[in-house]
């Protein structure tokens, strides 16, 4: 997976600074040999830290993508359920209209009309219940 633009910038800056430090180490006088070893160790630690940061950023990006996919799938399921319910309510309304056109009375169709009205009212209750009973995603934080 390609890295986000911001990570490339951070990595480039870290690499540039580490490169400058490495060149400075190369210019040290031989008499400062013990300092060179210490600086090399610090540079190695910086490189390890930079790699660890990049790994953590990549993992975070992967987690965000997975969460986005999960939310999209859940949204699709909820929208499908609402569409199904609305479709049933519309079929009932169409059947009532056809029956009225064929000569049925409002009293004869009252129970069917009430059913359609009830279904339409329950659609919002369903959406609210799904939202209320969907646990919130745990916060994504950095590891210490």
C-alpha positions as CSV (number, residue, x, y, z in Angstrom):
1,X,0.0,0.0,0.0
2,X,1.5,3.4,-0.9
3,X,2.3,5.7,1.9
4,X,0.3,8.9,2.4
5,X,2.0,12.1,1.2
6,X,2.7,13.4,4.7
7,X,4.7,10.2,5.6
8,X,6.9,10.7,2.6
9,X,7.7,14.2,3.7
10,X,8.5,13.1,7.3
11,X,10.6,10.3,6.0
12,X,12.5,12.5,3.6
13,X,13.2,15.0,6.3
14,X,14.5,12.3,8.7
15,X,16.7,10.8,6.0
16,X,18.1,14.2,5.1
17,X,19.0,14.9,8.8
18,X,20.5,11.5,9.3
19,X,22.5,11.9,6.1
20,X,23.9,15.2,7.3
21,X,24.8,13.6,10.6
22,X,26.5,10.7,8.9
23,X,28.6,13.1,6.7
24,X,29.6,15.1,9.9
25,X,30.7,11.8,11.5
26,X,32.8,11.0,8.4
27,X,34.6,14.4,8.8
28,X,35.7,13.8,12.4
29,X,39.4,13.5,13.1
30,X,40.8,10.1,13.9
31,X,41.7,11.3,17.4
32,X,38.0,11.5,18.1
33,X,37.5,7.8,17.4
34,X,35.7,7.0,20.5
35,X,33.2,9.8,19.8
36,X,32.7,8.4,16.3
37,X,31.5,5.1,17.7
38,X,29.1,6.8,20.0
39,X,27.7,9.0,17.2
40,X,27.3,6.0,15.0
41,X,25.3,4.3,17.7
42,X,23.1,7.3,18.0
43,X,22.6,7.4,14.3
44,X,21.7,3.8,14.3
45,X,19.1,4.4,17.0
46,X,17.7,7.3,15.0
47,X,17.4,5.1,11.9
48,X,15.6,2.4,14.0
49,X,13.3,5.1,15.5
50,X,12.5,6.4,12.0
51,X,11.7,2.9,10.8
52,X,9.5,2.2,13.8
53,X,7.6,5.5,13.2
54,X,7.1,4.6,9.6
55,X,5.9,1.1,10.6
56,X,3.4,2.6,13.1
57,X,2.1,5.1,10.5
58,X,1.6,2.3,8.0
59,X,-0.2,0.2,10.5
60,X,-2.4,3.2,11.5
61,X,-3.2,3.8,7.8
62,X,-4.1,0.1,7.4
63,X,-6.4,0.3,10.4
64,X,-8.1,3.4,9.1
65,X,-8.7,1.8,5.7
66,X,-10.1,-1.3,7.4
67,X,-12.4,0.9,9.5
68,X,-13.6,2.8,6.5
69,X,-14.4,-0.5,4.7
70,X,-16.3,-1.7,7.7
71,X,-18.3,1.5,8.0
72,X,-19.1,1.4,4.3
73,X,-20.3,-2.2,4.5
74,X,-22.5,-1.4,7.6
75,X,-23.9,1.7,5.9
76,X,-24.8,-0.5,2.8
77,X,-26.6,-3.0,5.0
78,X,-28.6,-0.3,6.9
79,X,-29.5,1.4,3.6
80,X,-30.6,-1.9,2.1
81,X,-32.8,-2.6,5.1
82,X,-34.4,0.8,4.9
83,X,-34.9,0.5,1.2
84,X,-36.6,-2.9,1.7
85,X,-38.9,-1.5,4.3
86,X,-39.7,1.5,2.2
87,X,-40.3,-0.7,-0.8
88,X,-42.8,-2.8,1.2
89,X,-44.6,0.3,2.4
90,X,-44.7,1.6,-1.2
91,X,-46.2,-1.7,-2.5
92,X,-48.9,-1.5,0.2
93,X,-49.6,2.1,-0.9
94,X,-49.8,1.0,-4.5
95,X,-52.1,-1.9,-3.7
96,X,-54.4,0.4,-1.7
97,X,-54.5,2.9,-4.6
98,X,-55.3,0.1,-7.1
99,X,-58.0,-1.3,-4.8
100,X,-59.5,2.2,-4.4
101,X,-59.5,2.6,-8.2
102,X,-61.2,-0.7,-8.5
103,X,-64.0,0.4,-6.2
104,X,-62.8,-0.6,-2.7
105,X,-63.7,1.8,0.1
106,X,-61.4,3.4,2.6
107,X,-63.1,1.5,5.4
108,X,-62.4,-1.8,3.6
109,X,-58.8,-1.0,3.2
110,X,-58.2,0.7,6.6
111,X,-56.2,-2.2,8.1
112,X,-54.0,-2.3,5.0
113,X,-53.5,1.5,5.0
114,X,-52.7,1.4,8.8
115,X,-50.2,-1.3,8.1
116,X,-48.4,0.8,5.5
117,X,-48.4,3.8,7.8
118,X,-47.0,1.7,10.6
119,X,-44.2,0.3,8.4
120,X,-43.2,3.8,7.3
121,X,-43.1,5.0,11.0
122,X,-41.0,2.0,12.0
123,X,-38.3,2.7,9.4
124,X,-36.9,5.6,11.4
125,X,-37.1,3.6,14.6
126,X,-35.1,0.9,12.9
127,X,-32.4,3.3,11.8
128,X,-32.3,4.9,15.3
129,X,-32.1,1.4,16.9
130,X,-29.2,0.3,14.6
131,X,-27.3,3.5,15.4
132,X,-28.0,3.3,19.1
133,X,-26.9,-0.4,19.3
134,X,-23.8,-0.1,17.2
135,X,-20.8,0.1,19.5
136,X,-18.4,3.0,18.9
137,X,-15.0,2.1,17.5
138,X,-12.3,2.1,20.1
139,X,-10.0,5.1,20.0
140,X,-6.9,4.5,17.9
141,X,-3.8,5.6,19.8
142,X,-0.1,5.4,19.6
143,X,1.7,2.7,21.5
144,X,4.0,4.0,24.1
